[in-house]
Amino acid sequence: MESPAKQPPLDQPAIERMARMRKLWQWLAILVVSILFTGALELASLPAALLIGPMLAAIAAGTNGATVRVPSVLFGTAQSVVGCLVAGSISADIFPVLYAEWPLFLGAVLATVAASSLLGWLISRWRILPGTTAVWGSSPGGATAMVLMAGAFGADQRLVAFMQYLRVIFVSMTAALVARMWVDTSGVEVPAIIWFPPIDATAFAASIGSVFAGGLLGKLLRLPSPSFLGTFIFGTAIHLGFGVEMQLPQWLLAVSYAMVGWSIGLNFTRRILHHATRALPQIIASIVTLIAFCGGLAFMISHFLGIDPLTAYLATSPGGMDSIAIIAAAAHNVDISFVMALQSARFLIVLLAGPSIARLVARNLRD
């Protein structure tokens, strides 16, 4: 009986070509599924669709054995773009409002941060989620900023993202329902996305310059999450200090969000996903508790200070700043400057105090 002929071994270039083709097909599948998920989320009017859609597609790929990863250079650049976006969104108009009502703002922000930190501490203390992950996941600041910073402080970025974006969805939907109780917003349409707007050369150049200069600054200063924080600091300085406007077209934001979403999602494994879904009831309970706490805070502000109830509720709503701004703009009797001033103040305080709170909780958990 003749032995079967041996196949000639593949040479190294052929193996490398096959590996590249496998990676190419993986990226193509992730891209197609990302577009489908993002489109479905946009049709459902869910917030942060441009980030959550790619992240869900990457989670599906990562838990099914995908081997591709976003290059660190692209991920760092995407973080810098988000830092520039946050810096450009801070308006100098909020400072007179903050100055006029600073005791109210400070009290409301500290109460919300204390409540969210307590919930995060309890989730960590009860071993539902590891380490300081629950603290970062419960932080009522900008979701993307919290996710990017969490990884630099030892928290599990994947679970933080799971908590943050789940809260964004819950908070945005609740705020929309509450707003509808006071104002008929059924006829109000969300502005259409302009993917390729006319480019303002000066503003766009300032934004791109901030992305690269801020990322370099963050690395030189050895900041945690250097790309995000470095660009945020640099961009805020030139935006508020010199009045430089920023322009980040929607196509650039979409690409950056996709990079962030893919980077997080591809690191999910079946074990991590199982752990996240097992903790889902407790996470939802903590989100509902925080929403209820902020609702009670809004009631007190409205009752004792005579502020419009809807204004007070939207101002204290814990997260989803972009969605809150759209809802506030749709309701004509809402003081949008008050809403955005309180939302921005809380975001800045959480951004600055988040690392210290996380370290404090981590030290208490070890004791």
N, C-alpha and C positions, 0 to 999 in steps of 0.2 A: 504494500500500500504506500503510495507516494505521499510524502508530507506536503502540506499546502505550501505554495511559494510564499516566501516572506516578503512583506511589503517593504519597499525601500524607506528608510527613515526620512522624515521630513527635515529639510534643512532649516536653519535658524531664521532666515528671512521669511520663509513660508509660514512658520509658527507665529512670527511677529505680525504678519499680514492677517492671519486668522484672528489673532487677539484684537487687532485694531478693528476688524470687521464686526466682531462680537460687541465691542464697546460702542461702535457706531450704531448698531441695531438697538442696543440698550438705550442710548441717548434718544434715538428716533422714537422709540416706544414711550419713553418718559415724556418727551415733548408733546406727542399726540395726546396722551392721556391728560397731561397738564392743561392743554387747550380745552379739552372736553370738560374737565372738572371746573376750570375757571369760567367757561361759558355757562355751565349749569348754575354755578354760584351767583354769577351776575344776573341771570334770568330770575333767580329766586330773591334778588336784591339783598343778598347777604354781604356783610362788610368784609373788607380785606380779601376780596376774592382773588386778586392778582398775586397774593402771597399764599393764601390757604390752598388754592387749587394746585399749584406746583408742589406744595409740601405734601398734600394728600397723594399725588401721583408718585412722588419720590418714596413715601412711606410704603405704598403698594409695591414698588420696585424693590426697595431695600429688604422688605420682609419676604420677598420671593427670590432672594439670592443675587440681586444686581451687584456688580463689582465696580461700577464706575463711581467716581467721586468728582466733585467740583474742585478744580485747581485752587490752591490757597490764595493765589494772586487775584483770581476773579472774585472769590469770596470776600477778600479784604477790600477790594474796590467797591463791591456791592454794599458792604458795611459803611464805607465812606460816603457813598451816595445817600444812604439812609440818614447818616449823621448830618449831611448838608441839608437834606430835606427838613429835618427837625430844626436845625439852626435857622433856616429861612422862614419857618412857620411862626417863629416868635416875633410878635409885633410889638413895637415900642408903644402902641396905643394902650396896652394893658397896664402899663406901669402907673399912670394916673389913677386908674380904677383900683389897683392894688394899694396904692398909697392912701387913698381915701377910705378904704374899708379894710385896712390891713389886720386889725384884731379879728374880724369875722373870718377873713380868708385863712389866717394862720390857725385859728381854732378849728375850722372845718377840715383843713388839710391834715393837721396833726391827729385829729380824731379818726379820720379815714385811714391814715397810715398806721395808726396804732391798732385799729380793728383788723386791718388786712394782715399786719404782722402777727397779731395774736392767732388768727386763723391759720396762717402758715406755720407758726410755731406748734400749734396743736396737731396739725397734720404730720409734721416731722416728729413730734414727741410720741405720737401713737404709731410711728413706724409705717405710716401709710405710703409715704414717699421718702426717699433717702436724703439725709443731710439738709442743706439749705435750699433744696430744690423747691419745696413748697413755699418758702418765703419769697423767692423770686417769682414763682408762679402766681402768688397772691398779690403781688405789688400792683397798686392801681395806677400805674403810669402808662406810657406808651408801650404797647405790647411788643413791637419789634425791638425797641430799645432795650427793654428788660431781657428779652431772649438773648440778644447779642452780648449784653453785659454779664448775664448769668454764667455763660461758659467760661468767662475769664476769672470767675470767683469760685470755681469748683462745683457749681451746680450742674445737674444733668440737663443740658440744653434741650434735649428732645422732650422731656417731661414738662419743662418750663413752657415750651412752645405749646404743648398740648393744653396746659392749664390756661395760659394767657389767651389763646385764640378761641378757646371754648367760652371764656368769660366775655370776650369781645362780642361774640355772637349773642350770648344771653343778655348782656347789658344793652346792646343796640336794639334788640327786639323788644325788650321791656320798655326802653325809653320811647320807642315808636308807638307802642300801645298806650303808654301813659299820655303822650302828647295828643294822641287821637281822642282821648277822653275830654280834653279841653278845646282842641282845635281840629277842624276837619282838614286833614292833610291828604285826603284821598286824591284830590286833583293836582297835587304838587308832584312834579316829575323831577327826579334827580338829573342834574345837568349831564348832557351827553359827553362822553369821553372824547377829547380831541387828541388823537394819537400823535399827529405831526403838526403842532402849532407853529406859527411864524417864530423864528428864532431871533431873540434880542441878543446881538453879538456880545454886548458888554455883560449882560446878566448871565448868559450861558458860559462865557469865558470865566467869569468870577466863580461860577458854580464848579466848573471843571478844575479850575485852579485850586479851589478850596478842597476838593476831593483828594487831589494829589498832595498838596502842601499839608493839609490836615492829617492825612495818613502818615506822612513822613514825620510831622511834629509828634504825633502819638507814639511812634516808634522811638524817636530820640528821647522823649520824656519817660519812656518805658511805662506808659499808661496801661491799665488793664483794658482789654478790648481797644487797642490803640487806634485802629482804623476808624471806628465809630466815634469814640470820645475825642480823639485828636481833631477830627473834622468838625465835630459838633462845637468844640471850643473855638477853633480857628474861624469857622463859618459864623458863629454868633458874634465874635469880636468884630469882624469886618461888616457884618450885616447891621448890627445895632450901633457899633462905634463909628462907622464911616458911612452908614446909610446905603450900603451896596445891596442892590436887589439880586435875588437868586432866581434862576430859571432851570428847572429840571423837567424836560418834556416827558410826556406820559410813556413814550416808548422806552426811554432810559430807565424810568422807574419800574416799568413792567419787567425789563430784563434784570434789574437789580433785585427786585422782589423774588423773581424766579430763582436766581442764584442763591439767595438766602433760604428760600423754601426747599430747594433741592439739597442744599448742604445739610440742613437739619433732617429732612425726611430720609435721605439715603443712609443715615446712621441708625435708623430704627432697625431693630431686629424683632423676630417673633416674640422673644422673651420680654423685650421692652414694651412692645405693643400689648402683650398680655397683661403686664404689670399696670399699664396705663388704664386699660379697660376694667381691670379688677378694682382699681381705685376710683373709677368713674362716679359711683354713688356719693362717696365722700367729697370728691371734688365739686360735684354739682351742688351738694349741700352747702359747701363753703361759699360758692358763688352766690347762691340764693340768700344766704345769711348776710353777705357783704352788701348785696343789692338792697335788702331789707333795712340794714343799718343805715345806709346812705339815704334811703327813703325817709327813715325816722329823723335823720339829721336835717333833711330838706324841710320836713314838717316843722321842726323847731325853728329853723331860720325864717320860714314863712310866717309862722304864728307869732313869734316874739319880735321880729324886725319888720313885719309888714311887706315882705318881698313876695312878688307873685309866685304862687305855688309851683307852676310849671317851670319858671325861671330857676327857682331854688332846686327843684328836682334834677333838671338837666345839668345844672352847675355842679351838683354833688355826685352825679352818676359816675360809678367807678370804672372809667375806661371807655375805649371806643371814641376818642376825641373827634376823629373825622366824621363819624356817623352822628355824634351829638351836634356838631356844627351844622350839618345838613338839616337835622330835625329842628334845631333852634332857628335857623334861617327861614324855615317853612312856616313857623308859628309867628305871626306878626306881632303878637302881644308879649313876646319874650325879649328880655334885655340880653341881647347876644353878647355885648361887651362884658357884662357881669359873668355870664356863663363861661366864656372863653378865658377870662382872667382867672377864675377859680380853677378851671381845668388846667391851664398852663402853669399856674403856681404849684399845683399838686404834682404835675409832671416834673417840674424842675427840682422840687424838694425830694421827690422819690429818686430822681436821677442822681442827686448829690448825696443823699443819705442812705440809698440802697445798700452800697457795700458795707457801711458801718453796721446797719441793722442786720445784714446777713452774717457778719462776723460775730456780732453779739449773740445771735440765736445759735450759731454753731458752737460758741463757747459754752452756752447754757446747756446745749444738748449733750456735750461731753461731760458736764459736771454730774 
